[in-house]
């Protein structure tokens, strides 16, 4: 690999890091320091958490986001509480 290609690769990595670590992005100012993906995945696995994706109606998503904004645990905790209240057990 040429020196130019190495420098270009370094610049792209730096640019991507700056994009991802911008605290003002998505209103995350003042949030807790963010773990990298590997650390977060490891912590989630230790807790027994599994990623789960589904498609929901837009109005329902807005209601969930409003509840999550007021809830200390965020969206995952709100969803867990609602599922448990609906009769599903942990």
Gaussian input, Z-matrix of N, CA and C with variables (Angstrom, degrees):
# hf/3-21g

backbone

0 1
 N
 C     1     B1
 C     2     B2     1     A1
 N     3     B3     2     A2     1     D1
 C     4     B4     3     A3     2     D2
 C     5     B5     4     A4     3     D3
 N     6     B6     5     A5     4     D4
 C     7     B7     6     A6     5     D5
 C     8     B8     7     A7     6     D6
 N     9     B9     8     A8     7     D7
 C    10    B10     9     A9     8     D8
 C    11    B11    10    A10     9     D9
 N    12    B12    11    A11    10    D10
 C    13    B13    12    A12    11    D11
 C    14    B14    13    A13    12    D12
 N    15    B15    14    A14    13    D13
 C    16    B16    15    A15    14    D14
 C    17    B17    16    A16    15    D15
 N    18    B18    17    A17    16    D16
 C    19    B19    18    A18    17    D17
 C    20    B20    19    A19    18    D18
 N    21    B21    20    A20    19    D19
 C    22    B22    21    A21    20    D20
 C    23    B23    22    A22    21    D21
 N    24    B24    23    A23    22    D22
 C    25    B25    24    A24    23    D23
 C    26    B26    25    A25    24    D24
 N    27    B27    26    A26    25    D25
 C    28    B28    27    A27    26    D26
 C    29    B29    28    A28    27    D27
 N    30    B30    29    A29    28    D28
 C    31    B31    30    A30    29    D29
 C    32    B32    31    A31    30    D30
 N    33    B33    32    A32    31    D31
 C    34    B34    33    A33    32    D32
 C    35    B35    34    A34    33    D33
 N    36    B36    35    A35    34    D34
 C    37    B37    36    A36    35    D35
 C    38    B38    37    A37    36    D36
 N    39    B39    38    A38    37    D37
 C    40    B40    39    A39    38    D38
 C    41    B41    40    A40    39    D39
 N    42    B42    41    A41    40    D40
 C    43    B43    42    A42    41    D41
 C    44    B44    43    A43    42    D42
 N    45    B45    44    A44    43    D43
 C    46    B46    45    A45    44    D44
 C    47    B47    46    A46    45    D45
 N    48    B48    47    A47    46    D46
 C    49    B49    48    A48    47    D47
 C    50    B50    49    A49    48    D48
 N    51    B51    50    A50    49    D49
 C    52    B52    51    A51    50    D50
 C    53    B53    52    A52    51    D51
 N    54    B54    53    A53    52    D52
 C    55    B55    54    A54    53    D53
 C    56    B56    55    A55    54    D54
 N    57    B57    56    A56    55    D55
 C    58    B58    57    A57    56    D56
 C    59    B59    58    A58    57    D57
 N    60    B60    59    A59    58    D58
 C    61    B61    60    A60    59    D59
 C    62    B62    61    A61    60    D60
 N    63    B63    62    A62    61    D61
 C    64    B64    63    A63    62    D62
 C    65    B65    64    A64    63    D63
 N    66    B66    65    A65    64    D64
 C    67    B67    66    A66    65    D65
 C    68    B68    67    A67    66    D66
 N    69    B69    68    A68    67    D67
 C    70    B70    69    A69    68    D68
 C    71    B71    70    A70    69    D69
 N    72    B72    71    A71    70    D70
 C    73    B73    72    A72    71    D71
 C    74    B74    73    A73    72    D72
 N    75    B75    74    A74    73    D73
 C    76    B76    75    A75    74    D74
 C    77    B77    76    A76    75    D75
 N    78    B78    77    A77    76    D76
 C    79    B79    78    A78    77    D77
 C    80    B80    79    A79    78    D78
 N    81    B81    80    A80    79    D79
 C    82    B82    81    A81    80    D80
 C    83    B83    82    A82    81    D81
 N    84    B84    83    A83    82    D82
 C    85    B85    84    A84    83    D83
 C    86    B86    85    A85    84    D84
 N    87    B87    86    A86    85    D85
 C    88    B88    87    A87    86    D86
 C    89    B89    88    A88    87    D87
 N    90    B90    89    A89    88    D88
 C    91    B91    90    A90    89    D89
 C    92    B92    91    A91    90    D90
 N    93    B93    92    A92    91    D91
 C    94    B94    93    A93    92    D92
 C    95    B95    94    A94    93    D93
 N    96    B96    95    A95    94    D94
 C    97    B97    96    A96    95    D95
 C    98    B98    97    A97    96    D96
 N    99    B99    98    A98    97    D97
 C   100   B100    99    A99    98    D98
 C   101   B101   100   A100    99    D99
 N   102   B102   101   A101   100   D100
 C   103   B103   102   A102   101   D101
 C   104   B104   103   A103   102   D102
 N   105   B105   104   A104   103   D103
 C   106   B106   105   A105   104   D104
 C   107   B107   106   A106   105   D105
 N   108   B108   107   A107   106   D106
 C   109   B109   108   A108   107   D107
 C   110   B110   109   A109   108   D108
 N   111   B111   110   A110   109   D109
 C   112   B112   111   A111   110   D110
 C   113   B113   112   A112   111   D111
 N   114   B114   113   A113   112   D112
 C   115   B115   114   A114   113   D113
 C   116   B116   115   A115   114   D114
 N   117   B117   116   A116   115   D115
 C   118   B118   117   A117   116   D116
 C   119   B119   118   A118   117   D117
 N   120   B120   119   A119   118   D118
 C   121   B121   120   A120   119   D119
 C   122   B122   121   A121   120   D120
 N   123   B123   122   A122   121   D121
 C   124   B124   123   A123   122   D122
 C   125   B125   124   A124   123   D123
 N   126   B126   125   A125   124   D124
 C   127   B127   126   A126   125   D125
 C   128   B128   127   A127   126   D126
 N   129   B129   128   A128   127   D127
 C   130   B130   129   A129   128   D128
 C   131   B131   130   A130   129   D129
 N   132   B132   131   A131   130   D130
 C   133   B133   132   A132   131   D131
 C   134   B134   133   A133   132   D132
 N   135   B135   134   A134   133   D133
 C   136   B136   135   A135   134   D134
 C   137   B137   136   A136   135   D135
 N   138   B138   137   A137   136   D136
 C   139   B139   138   A138   137   D137
 C   140   B140   139   A139   138   D138
 N   141   B141   140   A140   139   D139
 C   142   B142   141   A141   140   D140
 C   143   B143   142   A142   141   D141
 N   144   B144   143   A143   142   D142
 C   145   B145   144   A144   143   D143
 C   146   B146   145   A145   144   D144
 N   147   B147   146   A146   145   D145
 C   148   B148   147   A147   146   D146
 C   149   B149   148   A148   147   D147
 N   150   B150   149   A149   148   D148
 C   151   B151   150   A150   149   D149
 C   152   B152   151   A151   150   D150
 N   153   B153   152   A152   151   D151
 C   154   B154   153   A153   152   D152
 C   155   B155   154   A154   153   D153
 N   156   B156   155   A155   154   D154
 C   157   B157   156   A156   155   D155
 C   158   B158   157   A157   156   D156
 N   159   B159   158   A158   157   D157
 C   160   B160   159   A159   158   D158
 C   161   B161   160   A160   159   D159
 N   162   B162   161   A161   160   D160
 C   163   B163   162   A162   161   D161
 C   164   B164   163   A163   162   D162
 N   165   B165   164   A164   163   D163
 C   166   B166   165   A165   164   D164
 C   167   B167   166   A166   165   D165
 N   168   B168   167   A167   166   D166
 C   169   B169   168   A168   167   D167
 C   170   B170   169   A169   168   D168
 N   171   B171   170   A170   169   D169
 C   172   B172   171   A171   170   D170
 C   173   B173   172   A172   171   D171
 N   174   B174   173   A173   172   D172
 C   175   B175   174   A174   173   D173
 C   176   B176   175   A175   174   D174
 N   177   B177   176   A176   175   D175
 C   178   B178   177   A177   176   D176
 C   179   B179   178   A178   177   D177
 N   180   B180   179   A179   178   D178
 C   181   B181   180   A180   179   D179
 C   182   B182   181   A181   180   D180
 N   183   B183   182   A182   181   D181
 C   184   B184   183   A183   182   D182
 C   185   B185   184   A184   183   D183
 N   186   B186   185   A185   184   D184
 C   187   B187   186   A186   185   D185
 C   188   B188   187   A187   186   D186
 N   189   B189   188   A188   187   D187
 C   190   B190   189   A189   188   D188
 C   191   B191   190   A190   189   D189
 N   192   B192   191   A191   190   D190
 C   193   B193   192   A192   191   D191
 C   194   B194   193   A193   192   D192
 N   195   B195   194   A194   193   D193
 C   196   B196   195   A195   194   D194
 C   197   B197   196   A196   195   D195
 N   198   B198   197   A197   196   D196
 C   199   B199   198   A198   197   D197
 C   200   B200   199   A199   198   D198
 N   201   B201   200   A200   199   D199
 C   202   B202   201   A201   200   D200
 C   203   B203   202   A202   201   D201
 N   204   B204   203   A203   202   D202
 C   205   B205   204   A204   203   D203
 C   206   B206   205   A205   204   D204
 N   207   B207   206   A206   205   D205
 C   208   B208   207   A207   206   D206
 C   209   B209   208   A208   207   D207
 N   210   B210   209   A209   208   D208
 C   211   B211   210   A210   209   D209
 C   212   B212   211   A211   210   D210
 N   213   B213   212   A212   211   D211
 C   214   B214   213   A213   212   D212
 C   215   B215   214   A214   213   D213
 N   216   B216   215   A215   214   D214
 C   217   B217   216   A216   215   D215
 C   218   B218   217   A217   216   D216
 N   219   B219   218   A218   217   D217
 C   220   B220   219   A219   218   D218
 C   221   B221   220   A220   219   D219
 N   222   B222   221   A221   220   D220
 C   223   B223   222   A222   221   D221
 C   224   B224   223   A223   222   D222
 N   225   B225   224   A224   223   D223
 C   226   B226   225   A225   224   D224
 C   227   B227   226   A226   225   D225
 N   228   B228   227   A227   226   D226
 C   229   B229   228   A228   227   D227
 C   230   B230   229   A229   228   D228
 N   231   B231   230   A230   229   D229
 C   232   B232   231   A231   230   D230
 C   233   B233   232   A232   231   D231
 N   234   B234   233   A233   232   D232
 C   235   B235   234   A234   233   D233
 C   236   B236   235   A235   234   D234
 N   237   B237   236   A236   235   D235
 C   238   B238   237   A237   236   D236
 C   239   B239   238   A238   237   D237
 N   240   B240   239   A239   238   D238
 C   241   B241   240   A240   239   D239
 C   242   B242   241   A241   240   D240
 N   243   B243   242   A242   241   D241
 C   244   B244   243   A243   242   D242
 C   245   B245   244   A244   243   D243
 N   246   B246   245   A245   244   D244
 C   247   B247   246   A246   245   D245
 C   248   B248   247   A247   246   D246
 N   249   B249   248   A248   247   D247
 C   250   B250   249   A249   248   D248
 C   251   B251   250   A250   249   D249
 N   252   B252   251   A251   250   D250
 C   253   B253   252   A252   251   D251
 C   254   B254   253   A253   252   D252
 N   255   B255   254   A254   253   D253
 C   256   B256   255   A255   254   D254
 C   257   B257   256   A256   255   D255
 N   258   B258   257   A257   256   D256
 C   259   B259   258   A258   257   D257
 C   260   B260   259   A259   258   D258
 N   261   B261   260   A260   259   D259
 C   262   B262   261   A261   260   D260
 C   263   B263   262   A262   261   D261
 N   264   B264   263   A263   262   D262
 C   265   B265   264   A264   263   D263
 C   266   B266   265   A265   264   D264
 N   267   B267   266   A266   265   D265
 C   268   B268   267   A267   266   D266
 C   269   B269   268   A268   267   D267

   B1=1.4377
   B2=1.5353
   B3=1.3104
   B4=1.4579
   B5=1.5235
   B6=1.3330
   B7=1.4582
   B8=1.5274
   B9=1.3158
   B10=1.4626
   B11=1.5289
   B12=1.3257
   B13=1.4612
   B14=1.5225
   B15=1.3347
   B16=1.4608
   B17=1.5308
   B18=1.3160
   B19=1.4626
   B20=1.5262
   B21=1.3119
   B22=1.4603
   B23=1.5283
   B24=1.3175
   B25=1.4552
   B26=1.5307
   B27=1.3336
   B28=1.4697
   B29=1.5251
   B30=1.3198
   B31=1.4625
   B32=1.5258
   B33=1.3205
   B34=1.4639
   B35=1.5261
   B36=1.3280
   B37=1.4590
   B38=1.5165
   B39=1.3155
   B40=1.4582
   B41=1.5258
   B42=1.3083
   B43=1.4659
   B44=1.5218
   B45=1.3296
   B46=1.4608
   B47=1.5247
   B48=1.3303
   B49=1.4593
   B50=1.5201
   B51=1.3277
   B52=1.4541
   B53=1.5200
   B54=1.3291
   B55=1.4653
   B56=1.5203
   B57=1.3240
   B58=1.4495
   B59=1.5206
   B60=1.3162
   B61=1.4486
   B62=1.5217
   B63=1.3142
   B64=1.4527
   B65=1.5286
   B66=1.3573
   B67=1.4655
   B68=1.5163
   B69=1.3249
   B70=1.4555
   B71=1.5274
   B72=1.2904
   B73=1.4539
   B74=1.5229
   B75=1.2976
   B76=1.4563
   B77=1.5188
   B78=1.3083
   B79=1.4552
   B80=1.5079
   B81=1.2997
   B82=1.4611
   B83=1.5256
   B84=1.3320
   B85=1.4660
   B86=1.5224
   B87=1.2988
   B88=1.4595
   B89=1.5134
   B90=1.3056
   B91=1.4607
   B92=1.5302
   B93=1.3129
   B94=1.4600
   B95=1.5242
   B96=1.3430
   B97=1.4626
   B98=1.5279
   B99=1.2983
   B100=1.4535
   B101=1.5228
   B102=1.3296
   B103=1.4540
   B104=1.5166
   B105=1.3202
   B106=1.4501
   B107=1.5240
   B108=1.3072
   B109=1.4644
   B110=1.5268
   B111=1.3191
   B112=1.4678
   B113=1.5226
   B114=1.3348
   B115=1.4638
   B116=1.5212
   B117=1.3479
   B118=1.4573
   B119=1.5250
   B120=1.3268
   B121=1.4657
   B122=1.5201
   B123=1.3347
   B124=1.4627
   B125=1.5300
   B126=1.3346
   B127=1.4600
   B128=1.5276
   B129=1.3313
   B130=1.4612
   B131=1.5206
   B132=1.3283
   B133=1.4611
   B134=1.5185
   B135=1.3340
   B136=1.4657
   B137=1.5190
   B138=1.3345
   B139=1.4628
   B140=1.5294
   B141=1.3198
   B142=1.4584
   B143=1.5215
   B144=1.3275
   B145=1.4586
   B146=1.5245
   B147=1.3265
   B148=1.4559
   B149=1.5243
   B150=1.3366
   B151=1.4604
   B152=1.5271
   B153=1.3341
   B154=1.4641
   B155=1.5195
   B156=1.3100
   B157=1.4600
   B158=1.5176
   B159=1.3317
   B160=1.4550
   B161=1.5243
   B162=1.3208
   B163=1.4551
   B164=1.5236
   B165=1.3467
   B166=1.4580
   B167=1.5154
   B168=1.3199
   B169=1.4473
   B170=1.5253
   B171=1.3182
   B172=1.4567
   B173=1.5197
   B174=1.3324
   B175=1.4677
   B176=1.5267
   B177=1.3088
   B178=1.4614
   B179=1.5262
   B180=1.3127
   B181=1.4573
   B182=1.5241
   B183=1.3367
   B184=1.4672
   B185=1.5221
   B186=1.3307
   B187=1.4757
   B188=1.5246
   B189=1.3222
   B190=1.4612
   B191=1.5312
   B192=1.3260
   B193=1.4625
   B194=1.5222
   B195=1.3290
   B196=1.4619
   B197=1.5264
   B198=1.3255
   B199=1.4724
   B200=1.5186
   B201=1.3213
   B202=1.4675
   B203=1.5277
   B204=1.3280
   B205=1.4641
   B206=1.5234
   B207=1.3273
   B208=1.4611
   B209=1.5311
   B210=1.3116
   B211=1.4678
   B212=1.5189
   B213=1.3042
   B214=1.4622
   B215=1.5311
   B216=1.3187
   B217=1.4558
   B218=1.5147
   B219=1.3280
   B220=1.4478
   B221=1.5166
   B222=1.3110
   B223=1.4594
   B224=1.5359
   B225=1.3380
   B226=1.4639
   B227=1.5284
   B228=1.3251
   B229=1.4666
   B230=1.5219
   B231=1.3358
   B232=1.4607
   B233=1.5214
   B234=1.3260
   B235=1.4681
   B236=1.5285
   B237=1.3202
   B238=1.4621
   B239=1.5253
   B240=1.3291
   B241=1.4666
   B242=1.5237
   B243=1.3304
   B244=1.4598
   B245=1.5262
   B246=1.3235
   B247=1.4655
   B248=1.5239
   B249=1.3166
   B250=1.4672
   B251=1.5288
   B252=1.3380
   B253=1.4720
   B254=1.5381
   B255=1.3222
   B256=1.4659
   B257=1.5373
   B258=1.3145
   B259=1.4548
   B260=1.5060
   B261=1.3118
   B262=1.4668
   B263=1.5067
   B264=1.3246
   B265=1.4618
   B266=1.5046
   B267=1.3119
   B268=1.4719
   B269=1.4813
   A1=108.62
   A2=116.40
   A3=121.35
   A4=110.64
   A5=114.90
   A6=120.82
   A7=110.81
   A8=116.92
   A9=120.84
   A10=110.76
   A11=116.73
   A12=121.01
   A13=111.48
   A14=117.49
   A15=121.24
   A16=110.77
   A17=116.28
   A18=120.35
   A19=111.32
   A20=116.40
   A21=120.41
   A22=110.11
   A23=116.33
   A24=121.30
   A25=110.96
   A26=116.61
   A27=120.72
   A28=110.98
   A29=116.75
   A30=121.12
   A31=111.15
   A32=117.04
   A33=120.28
   A34=111.29
   A35=116.79
   A36=120.50
   A37=110.73
   A38=116.54
   A39=121.10
   A40=110.97
   A41=117.41
   A42=121.27
   A43=110.75
   A44=117.16
   A45=120.54
   A46=111.39
   A47=117.67
   A48=120.95
   A49=111.01
   A50=116.61
   A51=120.32
   A52=111.04
   A53=117.27
   A54=120.59
   A55=110.85
   A56=117.42
   A57=121.81
   A58=112.43
   A59=119.11
   A60=122.08
   A61=113.32
   A62=118.25
   A63=121.39
   A64=108.74
   A65=119.45
   A66=121.15
   A67=113.74
   A68=118.72
   A69=120.37
   A70=111.91
   A71=116.64
   A72=121.05
   A73=110.39
   A74=117.26
   A75=124.65
   A76=112.64
   A77=117.90
   A78=121.11
   A79=113.90
   A80=118.22
   A81=121.49
   A82=112.11
   A83=117.76
   A84=119.97
   A85=109.05
   A86=116.14
   A87=121.06
   A88=113.87
   A89=117.89
   A90=120.81
   A91=109.72
   A92=115.08
   A93=120.21
   A94=109.66
   A95=116.98
   A96=118.12
   A97=109.63
   A98=115.34
   A99=120.21
   A100=110.78
   A101=115.87
   A102=121.43
   A103=109.03
   A104=116.19
   A105=116.92
   A106=108.63
   A107=116.49
   A108=121.04
   A109=112.83
   A110=116.74
   A111=119.59
   A112=111.31
   A113=116.00
   A114=119.56
   A115=110.76
   A116=116.25
   A117=119.69
   A118=110.81
   A119=118.21
   A120=121.87
   A121=110.68
   A122=116.20
   A123=120.74
   A124=110.66
   A125=117.21
   A126=120.52
   A127=111.20
   A128=116.66
   A129=120.31
   A130=111.54
   A131=117.24
   A132=120.74
   A133=111.25
   A134=116.87
   A135=120.13
   A136=111.32
   A137=116.46
   A138=121.40
   A139=111.60
   A140=117.19
   A141=120.97
   A142=112.75
   A143=117.11
   A144=121.10
   A145=110.87
   A146=114.76
   A147=121.63
   A148=107.86
   A149=119.41
   A150=119.98
   A151=110.65
   A152=115.43
   A153=120.55
   A154=108.17
   A155=117.59
   A156=121.65
   A157=110.25
   A158=115.96
   A159=120.49
   A160=108.45
   A161=116.61
   A162=121.65
   A163=108.00
   A164=115.16
   A165=121.57
   A166=110.00
   A167=115.77
   A168=123.03
   A169=109.73
   A170=117.52
   A171=122.49
   A172=113.36
   A173=117.27
   A174=120.36
   A175=110.63
   A176=116.32
   A177=120.75
   A178=110.68
   A179=117.00
   A180=121.27
   A181=110.48
   A182=117.27
   A183=120.50
   A184=110.81
   A185=116.90
   A186=120.53
   A187=110.47
   A188=116.15
   A189=119.89
   A190=111.11
   A191=116.60
   A192=119.73
   A193=111.66
   A194=117.54
   A195=120.79
   A196=110.67
   A197=116.10
   A198=119.54
   A199=111.21
   A200=116.05
   A201=120.30
   A202=111.27
   A203=117.20
   A204=120.41
   A205=110.78
   A206=116.49
   A207=120.71
   A208=112.08
   A209=117.40
   A210=121.54
   A211=110.22
   A212=116.02
   A213=121.56
   A214=112.90
   A215=117.33
   A216=121.61
   A217=114.97
   A218=117.47
   A219=120.30
   A220=113.14
   A221=114.90
   A222=121.92
   A223=113.72
   A224=119.99
   A225=118.37
   A226=113.16
   A227=117.01
   A228=120.16
   A229=111.36
   A230=117.53
   A231=120.81
   A232=110.02
   A233=116.02
   A234=119.50
   A235=111.55
   A236=116.88
   A237=120.39
   A238=110.35
   A239=117.34
   A240=120.52
   A241=111.50
   A242=116.85
   A243=119.84
   A244=111.96
   A245=117.07
   A246=119.75
   A247=111.55
   A248=116.91
   A249=120.64
   A250=109.03
   A251=116.95
   A252=120.54
   A253=111.86
   A254=116.31
   A255=120.47
   A256=111.90
   A257=117.15
   A258=118.96
   A259=114.55
   A260=117.34
   A261=120.30
   A262=107.18
   A263=117.82
   A264=120.59
   A265=110.50
   A266=114.86
   A267=120.56
   A268=109.90
   D1=137.19
   D2=-177.97
   D3=-76.91
   D4=157.50
   D5=179.72
   D6=-59.15
   D7=-39.08
   D8=178.35
   D9=-59.33
   D10=-44.92
   D11=-179.93
   D12=-63.60
   D13=-38.89
   D14=177.92
   D15=-63.09
   D16=-45.40
   D17=179.79
   D18=-65.24
   D19=-38.52
   D20=178.45
   D21=-64.59
   D22=-40.89
   D23=178.32
   D24=-63.11
   D25=-43.42
   D26=177.34
   D27=-60.38
   D28=-42.44
   D29=-179.48
   D30=-64.33
   D31=-40.88
   D32=178.56
   D33=-65.18
   D34=-40.71
   D35=177.88
   D36=-62.67
   D37=-44.24
   D38=179.38
   D39=-62.81
   D40=-43.25
   D41=179.54
   D42=-62.35
   D43=-41.78
   D44=178.89
   D45=-65.89
   D46=-39.52
   D47=177.94
   D48=-63.37
   D49=-41.02
   D50=179.64
   D51=-65.12
   D52=-38.09
   D53=177.74
   D54=-64.41
   D55=-43.75
   D56=-174.78
   D57=-75.43
   D58=-28.42
   D59=-175.12
   D60=-97.84
   D61=14.72
   D62=179.29
   D63=-75.43
   D64=111.70
   D65=-175.03
   D66=-67.93
   D67=-24.26
   D68=-178.98
   D69=-80.99
   D70=-4.68
   D71=-177.20
   D72=-70.39
   D73=130.10
   D74=177.51
   D75=57.72
   D76=30.88
   D77=176.10
   D78=67.89
   D79=27.23
   D80=-176.80
   D81=-90.35
   D82=13.11
   D83=-179.22
   D84=-63.01
   D85=132.86
   D86=179.67
   D87=82.52
   D88=3.56
   D89=179.30
   D90=-77.11
   D91=169.62
   D92=178.77
   D93=-64.66
   D94=154.18
   D95=176.85
   D96=-59.79
   D97=136.83
   D98=-174.18
   D99=-85.92
   D100=135.13
   D101=175.76
   D102=-81.27
   D103=153.85
   D104=174.96
   D105=-74.24
   D106=168.20
   D107=-171.77
   D108=-60.71
   D109=-40.18
   D110=-178.62
   D111=-64.36
   D112=-44.92
   D113=179.67
   D114=-63.56
   D115=-44.12
   D116=-179.68
   D117=-63.82
   D118=-41.94
   D119=178.96
   D120=-61.94
   D121=-41.06
   D122=179.70
   D123=-64.26
   D124=-44.46
   D125=178.25
   D126=-63.56
   D127=-41.04
   D128=178.58
   D129=-63.52
   D130=-40.81
   D131=178.99
   D132=-64.69
   D133=-38.74
   D134=178.45
   D135=-63.84
   D136=-32.77
   D137=178.98
   D138=-81.25
   D139=-10.01
   D140=-178.59
   D141=83.92
   D142=18.04
   D143=-178.88
   D144=-82.76
   D145=144.26
   D146=-179.51
   D147=-129.06
   D148=132.64
   D149=177.55
   D150=-64.34
   D151=140.77
   D152=-177.39
   D153=-142.87
   D154=119.74
   D155=-178.87
   D156=-116.52
   D157=143.59
   D158=175.86
   D159=-154.51
   D160=167.23
   D161=178.74
   D162=-104.53
   D163=132.54
   D164=-178.87
   D165=-128.13
   D166=159.19
   D167=175.58
   D168=-62.78
   D169=143.08
   D170=-177.12
   D171=-59.04
   D172=-40.15
   D173=-179.76
   D174=-65.50
   D175=-38.90
   D176=178.36
   D177=-65.99
   D178=-39.57
   D179=178.92
   D180=-63.35
   D181=-40.43
   D182=178.05
   D183=-62.23
   D184=-41.96
   D185=177.95
   D186=-62.74
   D187=-43.43
   D188=179.33
   D189=-63.99
   D190=-40.47
   D191=179.15
   D192=-65.07
   D193=-37.33
   D194=177.15
   D195=-64.30
   D196=-43.83
   D197=177.31
   D198=-63.90
   D199=-41.75
   D200=-177.99
   D201=-66.04
   D202=-34.09
   D203=179.27
   D204=-64.92
   D205=-33.66
   D206=-179.09
   D207=-88.56
   D208=-10.02
   D209=-176.05
   D210=-96.20
   D211=141.28
   D212=-177.89
   D213=-65.25
   D214=-36.86
   D215=-175.29
   D216=-85.91
   D217=-6.97
   D218=179.85
   D219=80.20
   D220=-166.02
   D221=-174.93
   D222=-60.05
   D223=-45.07
   D224=-178.65
   D225=-59.93
   D226=-40.44
   D227=-179.71
   D228=-69.88
   D229=-39.14
   D230=178.02
   D231=-61.25
   D232=-46.99
   D233=179.84
   D234=-63.24
   D235=-41.12
   D236=179.02
   D237=-61.93
   D238=-44.93
   D239=179.46
   D240=-62.63
   D241=-42.72
   D242=179.76
   D243=-65.08
   D244=-39.64
   D245=178.70
   D246=-67.56
   D247=-38.87
   D248=178.23
   D249=-66.89
   D250=-42.06
   D251=179.10
   D252=-65.26
   D253=-26.60
   D254=179.64
   D255=-79.10
   D256=-2.18
   D257=177.36
   D258=111.79
   D259=-4.43
   D260=176.46
   D261=-87.25
   D262=138.15
   D263=-177.80
   D264=-107.05
   D265=156.85
   D266=177.73
   D267=-82.97

